[in-house]
Amino acid sequence: MNKKKKITALVILENHFFRDENGLVWCNRIVDYDYLKRYLAVFDEVLVCARFTNKAFKEQNCLLVSGDRVSFLELPDFQGSKGLITHSRVVRKIIKEHLHCFGCCIMRAPSPLAYLLHDIFIKKHIPLAIEFVVAADKMIEGRGFLKNLINKFLISYAKKMCMSANGVSYVTSYVLQNVYPCRALIENSSRYFTANYSSIDLEKKLYYEQNWKRLPEVFHLVHTGYMDSYRKGQDTLIRMVSVLVRNGYSNFKLELIGDGAKFQEFKNLAKELGVLDYIVFSGLITSKQELLKHLRKSHIFIFPTRSEGLPRALIEAMASSLCCVASPVDGNVELLSSEFLVPYDDISGLASKVAYLMDHFEVVINASKVNYVKALEYEKSNLVRKRLEFYQKLYNLACEEE
């Protein structure tokens, strides 16, 4: 890379951060210093903009974010759309006061902060790249006229963001691009660019080929996902277990890996339906190696998610050679054939599909091989090149604007 100028990139994240008494910054999910190195590979410095809480995270779940060439722009902590509205003025004020501190901006979208801040960078002609990671049509859960109206606005504005940003990367190959096209897809210009890559970080050494030789005495079903809402489908899986038991199946265990505000609610639901003995609530597993151990002991990964971009959880399961069943939403359709796609609200259909797979283990074995090969497309070295090329184009544009 022929770097000409020192460029600091503002990276806007939706995660919540915490600064301890020693000045070190921690995150409760996903983001650590290694995560930020993807930006530092191109930009001289990274200024992380995110919400900071006064409450320390559980020690076992903390991820250290502080490191060389990383600084922080701290926003007040808030939760939900109501909190966003309440703090919108002060958040925008903080950003405007620090426009001189960076030469370009990268934000993940659709997200509350992206919706709130996007127009500032456009109006100030600050080079902007969006990493578009999920469809915008289900950001507001539930049904009703008002929620449908809000979702329509979110979809419309997400399309506007993609068309106005200089660069847009997508986690899908075509699904999100078809609904939320960016300017680079319709205009040939050095000021506008696009790419597709997943945010997953999966090295070849983490892949695992199963070698099942006989029908298992107990089928291990597994799901991974945060339990902050109903989006990942844990409630659907618990109800599916109830249907399987009523239909006479007992030779299985479902493991739910994850934690969040609805953890106890999901556990109570399993108890109410009388299927708690068939479900293992493993909680949050932050170690990648430990998570992969759990996946490799399983047979079928089930993912009835209501909305996704290109789910890392599903790719990790495929890389562990698991047979996978998911809902036909967003990027899931790029990963699995229609045979293994069941609508997220079709509980009986999902139970029938899982029952069929337990009755036909040869299908499970064949699917595991197909999934392993497909997952190789998302091996780290294949994605790093695309990601760095995308960031380099933003860097070059920022240099021109200096």
Buried (B, 14 or more C-beta within 10 A) or exposed (E): EEEEEEBBBBBBBBBBBBBEEEEEBBBBBBBBBEBBBBBBEBBBBBBBBBBBBEEEBEEEBBBEBBBEBBEBBBBEBBEEEEBBEEBBEEBBEBBEEEEEBBBBBBBBBBBBBBBBBBBBBBEEEBBBBBBBBBBBBBBBEEEEEEEEEBBEEBBEBBBBBBBBBBBBBBBBEEBBBEBBBBBBEEEEEEEBBBBBBBBBBBEEEBBBEBEBEEEEEEBBBBBBBBBBBBBBBBBBBBBBBBBBBEEEBEEBBBBBBBBBEBBEEBBEBBEEBEBBEBBBBBEBBBEEEEBBEBBBEBBBBBBBBBBBBBBBBBBBBBBBBBBBBBBEBBBBBBBBEEEBBBBBEBBEBBBBBBBEBBEEBEBBBEBBEBBBEBBEBBBBEBBBEBBBBBBBBBBBBBBEEE
